[in-house]
Amino acid sequence: MSTNGFRPVDGFKQHLNNWIARFKSVKTVSPQQKVIIPGEAELDRKVNGILLVDPVVKDLNELTEKLCVEGL
């Protein structure tokens, strides 16, 4: 059993996983919303990319053309 700081790592991870499960199980105001934990949105963006609305894509494509760089 290795320790880091003040507490065994395995015990800390289990405790943290319990808290995450507890937060995730909370009923939200709107069924369409879900509880997210710090870092979760960033991980989702890293895996799935950042969603852009059509007007933003249009503006970016116009800029790439104007600046002679490769577009989206």
N, C-alpha and C positions, 0 to 999 in steps of 0.2 A: 504494500500500500504506500504509494508515494504521496508526499504532501507538498503543497505550494502555499507559502504564506502561513495562514492560521488554521487551515482546515484540509482534510484529505480531499484530493481532487475528485475522486469518484463520488463521495458524499455531496460535494458542492454541485456537481453536474446533475445528480439525481434530484437534489433540492430545486435547482433551476428548472429542470424539466417539469417538475410538479407545478411550479409557479406558472410556467408557460401554458401547461394544460389547463390550469385553473382560469387564467386570463382568457384563453381561447374558448372556454365553455360558457362564458358570460353571454346572456341574451342581450342583443343589441336593440336599439330603438327602432331601427329599420331592418327587416329581414334581408335586404339587399346588401347591407353593410356587414363587414366582419371585423373582428378585433385583430389588429396586427401588433406585432412586437417590434421594438427597435431593431433596425437592420433588415427586417423582412421585405419591406418595399424596395430597398436597394438591391437585395438579392434577386427579387423578381425582375427588376429592370435589367440587371446584369444577364439574367437568363433569357428573358423575353424581349428585351429592348424597351425603348421609350416610345409610347404611342404618340403620334402626332396627328393633329386635325388637318383636314385637307387644305385650308387656307395657309397654314404654316408650311406644309410641303410645297405648295405652289410658290410661296415667297422664297423658300430656300432654293428651289429649282431655278427661279428667275435670277437669284443672286449667283448661283453657280455658272449660269450662262453668261451673265454680265462680267464675272471675274475670270471666265475661261478655266474653270475647274470642273472636275468630274461631278456629276449630279447624283441624286438619290436613286 
